Amino acid sequence: MDTTTTLAELTGNIATIGYGLGTLGPGIGLGILIGKTVEGMARQPEVAGQLRTTMFIGVAFVELLALLGIVAGFLFTA
């Protein structure tokens, strides 16, 4: 049985873990973004519509970062 590992296999496995951990940042960002928006709506209900719109734009950008991390992990580890 040959148990040697090539450098390409090793970097592929490390990259997969790295990109997986990279998606934790957007997850934390979403929690903070949505939490602060709800807090703002509770403090000033009259601006709830503006806050909600701004929150959805922010959520789109944060989700884009998470999806880019996942896609990059699949592309560069093959």
N, CA, C and O atoms as a Tripos MOL2 file, in Angstrom:
@<TRIPOS>MOLECULE
protein
  312   311    78     0     0
PROTEIN
NO_CHARGES

@<TRIPOS>ATOM
      1 N           0.8170   -1.1820    0.0000 N.3       1 MET1
      2 CA          0.0000    0.0000    0.0000 C.3       1 MET1
      3 C           0.8640    1.2500    0.0000 C.2       1 MET1
      4 O           1.7830    1.3780    0.8090 O.2       1 MET1
      5 N           0.5690    2.1650   -0.9040 N.am      2 ASP2
      6 CA          1.3420    3.3960   -1.0080 C.3       2 ASP2
      7 C           0.6270    4.5060   -0.2370 C.2       2 ASP2
      8 O          -0.4840    4.8920   -0.6000 O.2       2 ASP2
      9 N           1.2440    5.0150    0.8080 N.am      3 THR3
     10 CA          0.5990    6.0330    1.6460 C.3       3 THR3
     11 C           1.1670    7.4270    1.4170 C.2       3 THR3
     12 O           0.9170    8.3290    2.2160 O.2       3 THR3
     13 N           1.9230    7.6190    0.3450 N.am      4 THR4
     14 CA          2.4830    8.9460    0.0830 C.3       4 THR4
     15 C           1.4090    9.8790   -0.4430 C.2       4 THR4
     16 O           0.5040    9.4530   -1.1610 O.2       4 THR4
     17 N           1.5070   11.1310   -0.0900 N.am      5 THR5
     18 CA          0.5420   12.1420   -0.5120 C.3       5 THR5
     19 C           1.2790   13.1910   -1.3270 C.2       5 THR5
     20 O           2.3220   13.6950   -0.9100 O.2       5 THR5
     21 N           0.7350   13.5150   -2.4810 N.am      6 THR6
     22 CA          1.3640   14.5400   -3.3000 C.3       6 THR6
     23 C           0.9980   15.9150   -2.7620 C.2       6 THR6
     24 O           0.0360   16.0660   -2.0080 O.2       6 THR6
     25 N           1.7750   16.9130   -3.1580 N.am      7 LEU7
     26 CA          1.5360   18.2790   -2.7020 C.3       7 LEU7
     27 C           0.1990   18.8050   -3.2160 C.2       7 LEU7
     28 O          -0.4750   19.5530   -2.5080 O.2       7 LEU7
     29 N          -0.1970   18.4320   -4.4280 N.am      8 ALA8
     30 CA         -1.4670   18.8900   -4.9910 C.3       8 ALA8
     31 C          -2.6500   18.3850   -4.1700 C.2       8 ALA8
     32 O          -3.6150   19.1180   -3.9540 O.2       8 ALA8
     33 N          -2.5770   17.1380   -3.7130 N.am      9 GLU9
     34 CA         -3.6600   16.6060   -2.8870 C.3       9 GLU9
     35 C          -3.7380   17.3240   -1.5530 C.2       9 GLU9
     36 O          -4.8280   17.5860   -1.0460 O.2       9 GLU9
     37 N          -2.6000   17.6380   -0.9920 N.am     10 LEU10
     38 CA         -2.5560   18.2950    0.3080 C.3      10 LEU10
     39 C          -3.1050   19.7100    0.2250 C.2      10 LEU10
     40 O          -3.9020   20.1120    1.0730 O.2      10 LEU10
     41 N          -2.6920   20.4720   -0.7820 N.am     11 THR11
     42 CA         -3.1890   21.8410   -0.8980 C.3      11 THR11
     43 C          -4.6740   21.8550   -1.2410 C.2      11 THR11
     44 O          -5.3810   22.7750   -0.8310 O.2      11 THR11
     45 N          -5.1660   20.8700   -1.9740 N.am     12 GLY12
     46 CA         -6.5930   20.8040   -2.2700 C.3      12 GLY12
     47 C          -7.4080   20.6110   -1.0110 C.2      12 GLY12
     48 O          -8.4450   21.2530   -0.8410 O.2      12 GLY12
     49 N          -6.9580   19.7350   -0.1200 N.am     13 ASN13
     50 CA         -7.6770   19.5000    1.1270 C.3      13 ASN13
     51 C          -7.6240   20.7220    2.0320 C.2      13 ASN13
     52 O          -8.6220   21.0630    2.6670 O.2      13 ASN13
     53 N          -6.4840   21.3790    2.1010 N.am     14 ILE14
     54 CA         -6.3510   22.5710    2.9260 C.3      14 ILE14
     55 C          -7.2060   23.7090    2.3730 C.2      14 ILE14
     56 O          -7.8130   24.4560    3.1410 O.2      14 ILE14
     57 N          -7.2590   23.8470    1.0470 N.am     15 ALA15
     58 CA         -8.0790   24.8870    0.4310 C.3      15 ALA15
     59 C          -9.5550   24.6660    0.7220 C.2      15 ALA15
     60 O         -10.2890   25.6230    0.9640 O.2      15 ALA15
     61 N          -9.9910   23.4250    0.7020 N.am     16 THR16
     62 CA        -11.3960   23.1260    0.9930 C.3      16 THR16
     63 C         -11.7550   23.5480    2.4110 C.2      16 THR16
     64 O         -12.8100   24.1400    2.6380 O.2      16 THR16
     65 N         -10.8970   23.2510    3.3430 N.am     17 ILE17
     66 CA        -11.1400   23.6550    4.7340 C.3      17 ILE17
     67 C         -11.1130   25.1710    4.8600 C.2      17 ILE17
     68 O         -11.9440   25.7590    5.5520 O.2      17 ILE17
     69 N         -10.1580   25.7980    4.1910 N.am     18 GLY18
     70 CA        -10.0430   27.2570    4.2610 C.3      18 GLY18
     71 C         -11.2580   27.9650    3.7010 C.2      18 GLY18
     72 O         -11.7530   28.9150    4.3070 O.2      18 GLY18
     73 N         -11.7510   27.5160    2.5470 N.am     19 TYR19
     74 CA        -12.9310   28.1520    1.9680 C.3      19 TYR19
     75 C         -14.1720   27.8640    2.8090 C.2      19 TYR19
     76 O         -15.0610   28.7080    2.9130 O.2      19 TYR19
     77 N         -14.2330   26.7040    3.3950 N.am     20 GLY20
     78 CA        -15.3530   26.4030    4.2900 C.3      20 GLY20
     79 C         -15.3630   27.3050    5.5010 C.2      20 GLY20
     80 O         -16.4140   27.7960    5.9120 O.2      20 GLY20
     81 N         -14.1850   27.5240    6.0770 N.am     21 LEU21
     82 CA        -14.0980   28.4380    7.2130 C.3      21 LEU21
     83 C         -14.3450   29.8810    6.7870 C.2      21 LEU21
     84 O         -14.8110   30.7000    7.5780 O.2      21 LEU21
     85 N         -14.0280   30.1850    5.5300 N.am     22 GLY22
     86 CA        -14.2540   31.5330    5.0200 C.3      22 GLY22
     87 C         -15.7280   31.9050    4.9480 C.2      22 GLY22
     88 O         -16.0610   33.0900    4.9120 O.2      22 GLY22
     89 N         -16.5960   30.9380    4.9260 N.am     23 THR23
     90 CA        -18.0290   31.2400    4.8880 C.3      23 THR23
     91 C         -18.5760   31.5810    6.2790 C.2      23 THR23
     92 O         -19.7240   32.0070    6.4030 O.2      23 THR23
     93 N         -17.7750   31.4000    7.3080 N.am     24 LEU24
     94 CA        -18.2340   31.7700    8.6520 C.3      24 LEU24
     95 C         -18.3700   33.2880    8.7990 C.2      24 LEU24
     96 O         -19.2640   33.7660    9.4980 O.2      24 LEU24
     97 N         -17.5020   34.0300    8.1540 N.am     25 GLY25
     98 CA        -17.5520   35.4940    8.2310 C.3      25 GLY25
     99 C         -18.8780   36.0540    7.7450 C.2      25 GLY25
    100 O         -19.5100   36.8320    8.4600 O.2      25 GLY25
    101 N         -19.3220   35.6780    6.5370 N.am     26 PRO26
    102 CA        -20.6320   36.1610    6.0960 C.3      26 PRO26
    103 C         -21.7770   35.7160    7.0000 C.2      26 PRO26
    104 O         -22.7540   36.4470    7.1630 O.2      26 PRO26
    105 N         -21.6690   34.5320    7.5880 N.am     27 GLY27
    106 CA        -22.7140   34.0780    8.5070 C.3      27 GLY27
    107 C         -22.8100   34.9690    9.7350 C.2      27 GLY27
    108 O         -23.9010   35.3300   10.1760 O.2      27 GLY27
    109 N         -21.6640   35.3140   10.2720 N.am     28 ILE28
    110 CA        -21.6330   36.2300   11.4210 C.3      28 ILE28
    111 C         -22.1200   37.6100   10.9920 C.2      28 ILE28
    112 O         -22.8510   38.2750   11.7270 O.2      28 ILE28
    113 N         -21.7120   38.0350    9.8040 N.am     29 GLY29
    114 CA        -22.1520   39.3310    9.2900 C.3      29 GLY29
    115 C         -23.6590   39.4130    9.1320 C.2      29 GLY29
    116 O         -24.2650   40.4410    9.4310 O.2      29 GLY29
    117 N         -24.2660   38.3280    8.6600 N.am     30 LEU30
    118 CA        -25.7230   38.3100    8.5200 C.3      30 LEU30
    119 C         -26.4050   38.4330    9.8730 C.2      30 LEU30
    120 O         -27.3910   39.1560   10.0160 O.2      30 LEU30
    121 N         -25.8800   37.7290   10.8580 N.am     31 GLY31
    122 CA        -26.4700   37.8140   12.1930 C.3      31 GLY31
    123 C         -26.4330   39.2270   12.7470 C.2      31 GLY31
    124 O         -27.4180   39.7070   13.3080 O.2      31 GLY31
    125 N         -25.3100   39.8830   12.5910 N.am     32 ILE32
    126 CA        -25.1780   41.2610   13.0860 C.3      32 ILE32
    127 C         -26.0850   42.1950   12.2960 C.2      32 ILE32
    128 O         -26.7770   43.0310   12.8770 O.2      32 ILE32
    129 N         -26.0830   42.0560   10.9660 N.am     33 LEU33
    130 CA        -26.8790   42.9350   10.1030 C.3      33 LEU33
    131 C         -28.3690   42.8380   10.4100 C.2      33 LEU33
    132 O         -29.0370   43.8580   10.5800 O.2      33 LEU33
    133 N         -28.8830   41.6320   10.4820 N.am     34 ILE34
    134 CA        -30.3140   41.4470   10.7300 C.3      34 ILE34
    135 C         -30.6690   41.8470   12.1560 C.2      34 ILE34
    136 O         -31.7170   42.4500   12.3870 O.2      34 ILE34
    137 N         -29.8070   41.5180   13.1140 N.am     35 GLY35
    138 CA        -30.0670   41.9000   14.5030 C.3      35 GLY35
    139 C         -30.1300   43.3990   14.6990 C.2      35 GLY35
    140 O         -31.0150   43.8980   15.3950 O.2      35 GLY35
    141 N         -29.2090   44.1170   14.1000 N.am     36 LYS36
    142 CA        -29.2040   45.5780   14.2270 C.3      36 LYS36
    143 C         -30.3960   46.2170   13.5050 C.2      36 LYS36
    144 O         -30.9230   47.2390   13.9450 O.2      36 LYS36
    145 N         -30.8130   45.6050   12.3940 N.am     37 THR37
    146 CA        -31.9890   46.1320   11.6930 C.3      37 THR37
    147 C         -33.2450   45.9660   12.5420 C.2      37 THR37
    148 O         -34.0550   46.8880   12.6350 O.2      37 THR37
    149 N         -33.4120   44.8170   13.1510 N.am     38 VAL38
    150 CA        -34.5720   44.5880   14.0220 C.3      38 VAL38
    151 C         -34.5230   45.5410   15.2080 C.2      38 VAL38
    152 O         -35.5480   46.0790   15.6250 O.2      38 VAL38
    153 N         -33.3350   45.7460   15.7450 N.am     39 GLU39
    154 CA        -33.1880   46.6920   16.8570 C.3      39 GLU39
    155 C         -33.5720   48.1080   16.4160 C.2      39 GLU39
    156 O         -34.2410   48.8270   17.1580 O.2      39 GLU39
    157 N         -33.1560   48.5070   15.2220 N.am     40 GLY40
    158 CA        -33.5170   49.8320   14.7080 C.3      40 GLY40
    159 C         -35.0080   49.9630   14.4730 C.2      40 GLY40
    160 O         -35.5860   51.0210   14.7220 O.2      40 GLY40
    161 N         -35.6410   48.8900   13.9930 N.am     41 MET41
    162 CA        -37.0920   48.9220   13.7830 C.3      41 MET41
    163 C         -37.8330   49.0320   15.1080 C.2      41 MET41
    164 O         -38.8700   49.6910   15.1930 O.2      41 MET41
    165 N         -37.3080   48.3930   16.1320 N.am     42 ALA42
    166 CA        -37.9590   48.4680   17.4390 C.3      42 ALA42
    167 C         -37.8190   49.8660   18.0320 C.2      42 ALA42
    168 O         -38.7200   50.3450   18.7200 O.2      42 ALA42
    169 N         -36.7040   50.5110   17.7670 N.am     43 ARG43
    170 CA        -36.4930   51.8520   18.3190 C.3      43 ARG43
    171 C         -37.2740   52.9150   17.5560 C.2      43 ARG43
    172 O         -37.8070   53.8470   18.1570 O.2      43 ARG43
    173 N         -37.3430   52.7770   16.2240 N.am     44 GLN44
    174 CA        -38.0470   53.7780   15.4080 C.3      44 GLN44
    175 C         -38.9130   53.0600   14.3740 C.2      44 GLN44
    176 O         -38.4810   52.8480   13.2410 O.2      44 GLN44
    177 N         -40.1290   52.6870   14.7590 N.am     45 PRO45
    178 CA        -40.9980   51.9380   13.8350 C.3      45 PRO45
    179 C         -41.3630   52.7130   12.5700 C.2      45 PRO45
    180 O         -41.7080   52.1060   11.5570 O.2      45 PRO45
    181 N         -41.2930   54.0300   12.6120 N.am     46 GLU46
    182 CA        -41.6940   54.8240   11.4390 C.3      46 GLU46
    183 C         -40.7060   54.6990   10.2750 C.2      46 GLU46
    184 O         -41.0700   55.0080    9.1400 O.2      46 GLU46
    185 N         -39.4960   54.2660   10.5160 N.am     47 VAL47
    186 CA        -38.5200   54.0970    9.4330 C.3      47 VAL47
    187 C         -38.2760   52.6150    9.1160 C.2      47 VAL47
    188 O         -37.2520   52.2590    8.5350 O.2      47 VAL47
    189 N         -39.2230   51.7640    9.5040 N.am     48 ALA48
    190 CA        -39.0580   50.3180    9.2990 C.3      48 ALA48
    191 C         -38.9220   49.9780    7.8190 C.2      48 ALA48
    192 O         -38.1380   49.0980    7.4630 O.2      48 ALA48
    193 N         -39.6600   50.6490    6.9580 N.am     49 GLY49
    194 CA        -39.5820   50.3750    5.5180 C.3      49 GLY49
    195 C         -38.2160   50.6760    4.9430 C.2      49 GLY49
    196 O         -37.6820   49.8870    4.1650 O.2      49 GLY49
    197 N         -37.6430   51.8090    5.3160 N.am     50 GLN50
    198 CA        -36.3060   52.1640    4.8300 C.3      50 GLN50
    199 C         -35.2540   51.2000    5.3700 C.2      50 GLN50
    200 O         -34.3500   50.7820    4.6470 O.2      50 GLN50
    201 N         -35.3830   50.8540    6.6500 N.am     51 LEU51
    202 CA        -34.4170   49.9190    7.2290 C.3      51 LEU51
    203 C         -34.4970   48.5500    6.5760 C.2      51 LEU51
    204 O         -33.4750   47.9120    6.3240 O.2      51 LEU51
    205 N         -35.7040   48.1080    6.3070 N.am     52 ARG52
    206 CA        -35.8860   46.7900    5.6870 C.3      52 ARG52
    207 C         -35.2710   46.7650    4.2920 C.2      52 ARG52
    208 O         -34.5960   45.8020    3.9260 O.2      52 ARG52
    209 N         -35.5010   47.8190    3.5120 N.am     53 THR53
    210 CA        -34.9290   47.8900    2.1650 C.3      53 THR53
    211 C         -33.4080   47.8780    2.2100 C.2      53 THR53
    212 O         -32.7650   47.1490    1.4550 O.2      53 THR53
    213 N         -32.8430   48.6760    3.0850 N.am     54 THR54
    214 CA        -31.3850   48.7240    3.2160 C.3      54 THR54
    215 C         -30.8410   47.3850    3.7000 C.2      54 THR54
    216 O         -29.7750   46.9510    3.2620 O.2      54 THR54
    217 N         -31.5690   46.7320    4.5990 N.am     55 MET55
    218 CA        -31.1260   45.4360    5.1010 C.3      55 MET55
    219 C         -31.0870   44.4080    3.9770 C.2      55 MET55
    220 O         -30.1350   43.6320    3.8930 O.2      55 MET55
    221 N         -32.1020   44.3850    3.1100 N.am     56 PHE56
    222 CA        -32.1280   43.4060    2.0290 C.3      56 PHE56
    223 C         -30.9820   43.6360    1.0370 C.2      56 PHE56
    224 O         -30.4270   42.6760    0.5030 O.2      56 PHE56
    225 N         -30.6320   44.8810    0.7930 N.am     57 ILE57
    226 CA        -29.4820   45.1630   -0.0690 C.3      57 ILE57
    227 C         -28.2000   44.6470    0.5940 C.2      57 ILE57
    228 O         -27.3620   44.0370   -0.0690 O.2      57 ILE57
    229 N         -28.0500   44.8880    1.8780 N.am     58 GLY58
    230 CA        -26.8800   44.3940    2.6070 C.3      58 GLY58
    231 C         -26.8280   42.8830    2.6550 C.2      58 GLY58
    232 O         -25.7570   42.2930    2.5160 O.2      58 GLY58
    233 N         -27.9760   42.2490    2.8510 N.am     59 VAL59
    234 CA        -28.0370   40.7890    2.8860 C.3      59 VAL59
    235 C         -27.6080   40.2130    1.5320 C.2      59 VAL59
    236 O         -26.9190   39.1940    1.4810 O.2      59 VAL59
    237 N         -28.0130   40.8590    0.4480 N.am     60 ALA60
    238 CA        -27.6290   40.3780   -0.8830 C.3      60 ALA60
    239 C         -26.1090   40.4080   -1.0480 C.2      60 ALA60
    240 O         -25.5270   39.4580   -1.5730 O.2      60 ALA60
    241 N         -25.4670   41.4800   -0.6080 N.am     61 PHE61
    242 CA        -24.0140   41.5740   -0.7340 C.3      61 PHE61
    243 C         -23.3010   40.5590    0.1550 C.2      61 PHE61
    244 O         -22.3140   39.9540   -0.2650 O.2      61 PHE61
    245 N         -23.7870   40.3710    1.3620 N.am     62 VAL62
    246 CA        -23.1480   39.4160    2.2680 C.3      62 VAL62
    247 C         -23.3250   37.9920    1.7540 C.2      62 VAL62
    248 O         -22.3890   37.1950    1.8200 O.2      62 VAL62
    249 N         -24.4960   37.6620    1.2470 N.am     63 GLU63
    250 CA        -24.7270   36.3310    0.6890 C.3      63 GLU63
    251 C         -23.8680   36.0990   -0.5420 C.2      63 GLU63
    252 O         -23.4090   34.9810   -0.7760 O.2      63 GLU63
    253 N         -23.6470   37.1410   -1.3290 N.am     64 LEU64
    254 CA        -22.7760   37.0100   -2.4880 C.3      64 LEU64
    255 C         -21.3730   36.5990   -2.0640 C.2      64 LEU64
    256 O         -20.7510   35.7600   -2.7140 O.2      64 LEU64
    257 N         -20.8730   37.1790   -0.9860 N.am     65 LEU65
    258 CA        -19.5460   36.8140   -0.4950 C.3      65 LEU65
    259 C         -19.5030   35.3500   -0.0620 C.2      65 LEU65
    260 O         -18.5290   34.6490   -0.3360 O.2      65 LEU65
    261 N         -20.5410   34.8950    0.6020 N.am     66 ALA66
    262 CA        -20.5830   33.4970    1.0410 C.3      66 ALA66
    263 C         -20.6290   32.5540   -0.1610 C.2      66 ALA66
    264 O         -19.9320   31.5390   -0.1780 O.2      66 ALA66
    265 N         -21.4330   32.8770   -1.1520 N.am     67 LEU67
    266 CA        -21.5210   32.0270   -2.3380 C.3      67 LEU67
    267 C         -20.2150   32.0130   -3.1180 C.2      67 LEU67
    268 O         -19.8200   30.9740   -3.6470 O.2      67 LEU67
    269 N         -19.5410   33.1570   -3.1940 N.am     68 LEU68
    270 CA        -18.2420   33.1950   -3.8650 C.3      68 LEU68
    271 C         -17.2340   32.3030   -3.1570 C.2      68 LEU68
    272 O         -16.4400   31.6280   -3.8120 O.2      68 LEU68
    273 N         -17.2550   32.2910   -1.8280 N.am     69 GLY69
    274 CA        -16.3560   31.4230   -1.0810 C.3      69 GLY69
    275 C         -16.6190   29.9600   -1.3420 C.2      69 GLY69
    276 O         -15.6780   29.1790   -1.4910 O.2      69 GLY69
    277 N         -17.8750   29.5730   -1.4010 N.am     70 ILE70
    278 CA        -18.2230   28.1810   -1.6540 C.3      70 ILE70
    279 C         -17.8610   27.7760   -3.0730 C.2      70 ILE70
    280 O         -17.2930   26.7050   -3.2880 O.2      70 ILE70
    281 N         -18.1870   28.6290   -4.0510 N.am     71 VAL71
    282 CA        -17.8810   28.3120   -5.4490 C.3      71 VAL71
    283 C         -16.3740   28.2470   -5.6670 C.2      71 VAL71
    284 O         -15.8920   27.3680   -6.3820 O.2      71 VAL71
    285 N         -15.6240   29.1660   -5.0600 N.am     72 ALA72
    286 CA        -14.1770   29.1380   -5.1990 C.3      72 ALA72
    287 C         -13.6090   27.8610   -4.6090 C.2      72 ALA72
    288 O         -12.6480   27.3040   -5.1400 O.2      72 ALA72
    289 N         -14.1810   27.4020   -3.5390 N.am     73 GLY73
    290 CA        -13.7260   26.1430   -2.9400 C.3      73 GLY73
    291 C         -13.9220   24.9670   -3.8820 C.2      73 GLY73
    292 O         -13.0700   24.0810   -3.9470 O.2      73 GLY73
    293 N         -15.0320   24.9450   -4.6140 N.am     74 PHE74
    294 CA        -15.2560   23.8630   -5.5630 C.3      74 PHE74
    295 C         -14.3780   23.9970   -6.7930 C.2      74 PHE74
    296 O         -13.8990   22.9970   -7.3270 O.2      74 PHE74
    297 N         -14.1610   25.2310   -7.2480 N.am     75 LEU75
    298 CA        -13.3840   25.4270   -8.4620 C.3      75 LEU75
    299 C         -11.9010   25.1350   -8.2690 C.2      75 LEU75
    300 O         -11.2770   24.5030   -9.1210 O.2      75 LEU75
    301 N         -11.3420   25.5830   -7.1720 N.am     76 PHE76
    302 CA         -9.8950   25.5120   -7.0040 C.3      76 PHE76
    303 C          -9.4040   24.2400   -6.3270 C.2      76 PHE76
    304 O          -8.1960   24.0380   -6.2050 O.2      76 PHE76
    305 N         -10.3140   23.3810   -5.8840 N.am     77 THR77
    306 CA         -9.8730   22.1580   -5.2320 C.3      77 THR77
    307 C         -10.0030   20.9410   -6.1470 C.2      77 THR77
    308 O          -9.6470   19.8300   -5.7560 O.2      77 THR77
    309 N         -10.4990   21.1420   -7.3370 N.am     78 ALA78
    310 CA        -10.6870   20.0080   -8.2420 C.3      78 ALA78
    311 C          -9.3990   19.5090   -8.8280 C.2      78 ALA78
    312 O          -9.4040   18.5570   -9.6080 O.2      78 ALA78
@<TRIPOS>BOND
     1     1     2 1
     2     2     3 1
     3     3     4 2
     4     3     5 am
     5     5     6 1
     6     6     7 1
     7     7     8 2
     8     7     9 am
     9     9    10 1
    10    10    11 1
    11    11    12 2
    12    11    13 am
    13    13    14 1
    14    14    15 1
    15    15    16 2
    16    15    17 am
    17    17    18 1
    18    18    19 1
    19    19    20 2
    20    19    21 am
    21    21    22 1
    22    22    23 1
    23    23    24 2
    24    23    25 am
    25    25    26 1
    26    26    27 1
    27    27    28 2
    28    27    29 am
    29    29    30 1
    30    30    31 1
    31    31    32 2
    32    31    33 am
    33    33    34 1
    34    34    35 1
    35    35    36 2
    36    35    37 am
    37    37    38 1
    38    38    39 1
    39    39    40 2
    40    39    41 am
    41    41    42 1
    42    42    43 1
    43    43    44 2
    44    43    45 am
    45    45    46 1
    46    46    47 1
    47    47    48 2
    48    47    49 am
    49    49    50 1
    50    50    51 1
    51    51    52 2
    52    51    53 am
    53    53    54 1
    54    54    55 1
    55    55    56 2
    56    55    57 am
    57    57    58 1
    58    58    59 1
    59    59    60 2
    60    59    61 am
    61    61    62 1
    62    62    63 1
    63    63    64 2
    64    63    65 am
    65    65    66 1
    66    66    67 1
    67    67    68 2
    68    67    69 am
    69    69    70 1
    70    70    71 1
    71    71    72 2
    72    71    73 am
    73    73    74 1
    74    74    75 1
    75    75    76 2
    76    75    77 am
    77    77    78 1
    78    78    79 1
    79    79    80 2
    80    79    81 am
    81    81    82 1
    82    82    83 1
    83    83    84 2
    84    83    85 am
    85    85    86 1
    86    86    87 1
    87    87    88 2
    88    87    89 am
    89    89    90 1
    90    90    91 1
    91    91    92 2
    92    91    93 am
    93    93    94 1
    94    94    95 1
    95    95    96 2
    96    95    97 am
    97    97    98 1
    98    98    99 1
    99    99   100 2
   100    99   101 am
   101   101   102 1
   102   102   103 1
   103   103   104 2
   104   103   105 am
   105   105   106 1
   106   106   107 1
   107   107   108 2
   108   107   109 am
   109   109   110 1
   110   110   111 1
   111   111   112 2
   112   111   113 am
   113   113   114 1
   114   114   115 1
   115   115   116 2
   116   115   117 am
   117   117   118 1
   118   118   119 1
   119   119   120 2
   120   119   121 am
   121   121   122 1
   122   122   123 1
   123   123   124 2
   124   123   125 am
   125   125   126 1
   126   126   127 1
   127   127   128 2
   128   127   129 am
   129   129   130 1
   130   130   131 1
   131   131   132 2
   132   131   133 am
   133   133   134 1
   134   134   135 1
   135   135   136 2
   136   135   137 am
   137   137   138 1
   138   138   139 1
   139   139   140 2
   140   139   141 am
   141   141   142 1
   142   142   143 1
   143   143   144 2
   144   143   145 am
   145   145   146 1
   146   146   147 1
   147   147   148 2
   148   147   149 am
   149   149   150 1
   150   150   151 1
   151   151   152 2
   152   151   153 am
   153   153   154 1
   154   154   155 1
   155   155   156 2
   156   155   157 am
   157   157   158 1
   158   158   159 1
   159   159   160 2
   160   159   161 am
   161   161   162 1
   162   162   163 1
   163   163   164 2
   164   163   165 am
   165   165   166 1
   166   166   167 1
   167   167   168 2
   168   167   169 am
   169   169   170 1
   170   170   171 1
   171   171   172 2
   172   171   173 am
   173   173   174 1
   174   174   175 1
   175   175   176 2
   176   175   177 am
   177   177   178 1
   178   178   179 1
   179   179   180 2
   180   179   181 am
   181   181   182 1
   182   182   183 1
   183   183   184 2
   184   183   185 am
   185   185   186 1
   186   186   187 1
   187   187   188 2
   188   187   189 am
   189   189   190 1
   190   190   191 1
   191   191   192 2
   192   191   193 am
   193   193   194 1
   194   194   195 1
   195   195   196 2
   196   195   197 am
   197   197   198 1
   198   198   199 1
   199   199   200 2
   200   199   201 am
   201   201   202 1
   202   202   203 1
   203   203   204 2
   204   203   205 am
   205   205   206 1
   206   206   207 1
   207   207   208 2
   208   207   209 am
   209   209   210 1
   210   210   211 1
   211   211   212 2
   212   211   213 am
   213   213   214 1
   214   214   215 1
   215   215   216 2
   216   215   217 am
   217   217   218 1
   218   218   219 1
   219   219   220 2
   220   219   221 am
   221   221   222 1
   222   222   223 1
   223   223   224 2
   224   223   225 am
   225   225   226 1
   226   226   227 1
   227   227   228 2
   228   227   229 am
   229   229   230 1
   230   230   231 1
   231   231   232 2
   232   231   233 am
   233   233   234 1
   234   234   235 1
   235   235   236 2
   236   235   237 am
   237   237   238 1
   238   238   239 1
   239   239   240 2
   240   239   241 am
   241   241   242 1
   242   242   243 1
   243   243   244 2
   244   243   245 am
   245   245   246 1
   246   246   247 1
   247   247   248 2
   248   247   249 am
   249   249   250 1
   250   250   251 1
   251   251   252 2
   252   251   253 am
   253   253   254 1
   254   254   255 1
   255   255   256 2
   256   255   257 am
   257   257   258 1
   258   258   259 1
   259   259   260 2
   260   259   261 am
   261   261   262 1
   262   262   263 1
   263   263   264 2
   264   263   265 am
   265   265   266 1
   266   266   267 1
   267   267   268 2
   268   267   269 am
   269   269   270 1
   270   270   271 1
   271   271   272 2
   272   271   273 am
   273   273   274 1
   274   274   275 1
   275   275   276 2
   276   275   277 am
   277   277   278 1
   278   278   279 1
   279   279   280 2
   280   279   281 am
   281   281   282 1
   282   282   283 1
   283   283   284 2
   284   283   285 am
   285   285   286 1
   286   286   287 1
   287   287   288 2
   288   287   289 am
   289   289   290 1
   290   290   291 1
   291   291   292 2
   292   291   293 am
   293   293   294 1
   294   294   295 1
   295   295   296 2
   296   295   297 am
   297   297   298 1
   298   298   299 1
   299   299   300 2
   300   299   301 am
   301   301   302 1
   302   302   303 1
   303   303   304 2
   304   303   305 am
   305   305   306 1
   306   306   307 1
   307   307   308 2
   308   307   309 am
   309   309   310 1
   310   310   311 1
   311   311   312 2
@<TRIPOS>SUBSTRUCTURE
     1 MET1         2 RESIDUE 1 A MET
     2 ASP2         6 RESIDUE 1 A ASP
     3 THR3        10 RESIDUE 1 A THR
     4 THR4        14 RESIDUE 1 A THR
     5 THR5        18 RESIDUE 1 A THR
     6 THR6        22 RESIDUE 1 A THR
     7 LEU7        26 RESIDUE 1 A LEU
     8 ALA8        30 RESIDUE 1 A ALA
     9 GLU9        34 RESIDUE 1 A GLU
    10 LEU10       38 RESIDUE 1 A LEU
    11 THR11       42 RESIDUE 1 A THR
    12 GLY12       46 RESIDUE 1 A GLY
    13 ASN13       50 RESIDUE 1 A ASN
    14 ILE14       54 RESIDUE 1 A ILE
    15 ALA15       58 RESIDUE 1 A ALA
    16 THR16       62 RESIDUE 1 A THR
    17 ILE17       66 RESIDUE 1 A ILE
    18 GLY18       70 RESIDUE 1 A GLY
    19 TYR19       74 RESIDUE 1 A TYR
    20 GLY20       78 RESIDUE 1 A GLY
    21 LEU21       82 RESIDUE 1 A LEU
    22 GLY22       86 RESIDUE 1 A GLY
    23 THR23       90 RESIDUE 1 A THR
    24 LEU24       94 RESIDUE 1 A LEU
    25 GLY25       98 RESIDUE 1 A GLY
    26 PRO26      102 RESIDUE 1 A PRO
    27 GLY27      106 RESIDUE 1 A GLY
    28 ILE28      110 RESIDUE 1 A ILE
    29 GLY29      114 RESIDUE 1 A GLY
    30 LEU30      118 RESIDUE 1 A LEU
    31 GLY31      122 RESIDUE 1 A GLY
    32 ILE32      126 RESIDUE 1 A ILE
    33 LEU33      130 RESIDUE 1 A LEU
    34 ILE34      134 RESIDUE 1 A ILE
    35 GLY35      138 RESIDUE 1 A GLY
    36 LYS36      142 RESIDUE 1 A LYS
    37 THR37      146 RESIDUE 1 A THR
    38 VAL38      150 RESIDUE 1 A VAL
    39 GLU39      154 RESIDUE 1 A GLU
    40 GLY40      158 RESIDUE 1 A GLY
    41 MET41      162 RESIDUE 1 A MET
    42 ALA42      166 RESIDUE 1 A ALA
    43 ARG43      170 RESIDUE 1 A ARG
    44 GLN44      174 RESIDUE 1 A GLN
    45 PRO45      178 RESIDUE 1 A PRO
    46 GLU46      182 RESIDUE 1 A GLU
    47 VAL47      186 RESIDUE 1 A VAL
    48 ALA48      190 RESIDUE 1 A ALA
    49 GLY49      194 RESIDUE 1 A GLY
    50 GLN50      198 RESIDUE 1 A GLN
    51 LEU51      202 RESIDUE 1 A LEU
    52 ARG52      206 RESIDUE 1 A ARG
    53 THR53      210 RESIDUE 1 A THR
    54 THR54      214 RESIDUE 1 A THR
    55 MET55      218 RESIDUE 1 A MET
    56 PHE56      222 RESIDUE 1 A PHE
    57 ILE57      226 RESIDUE 1 A ILE
    58 GLY58      230 RESIDUE 1 A GLY
    59 VAL59      234 RESIDUE 1 A VAL
    60 ALA60      238 RESIDUE 1 A ALA
    61 PHE61      242 RESIDUE 1 A PHE
    62 VAL62      246 RESIDUE 1 A VAL
    63 GLU63      250 RESIDUE 1 A GLU
    64 LEU64      254 RESIDUE 1 A LEU
    65 LEU65      258 RESIDUE 1 A LEU
    66 ALA66      262 RESIDUE 1 A ALA
    67 LEU67      266 RESIDUE 1 A LEU
    68 LEU68      270 RESIDUE 1 A LEU
    69 GLY69      274 RESIDUE 1 A GLY
    70 ILE70      278 RESIDUE 1 A ILE
    71 VAL71      282 RESIDUE 1 A VAL
    72 ALA72      286 RESIDUE 1 A ALA
    73 GLY73      290 RESIDUE 1 A GLY
    74 PHE74      294 RESIDUE 1 A PHE
    75 LEU75      298 RESIDUE 1 A LEU
    76 PHE76      302 RESIDUE 1 A PHE
    77 THR77      306 RESIDUE 1 A THR
    78 ALA78      310 RESIDUE 1 A ALA
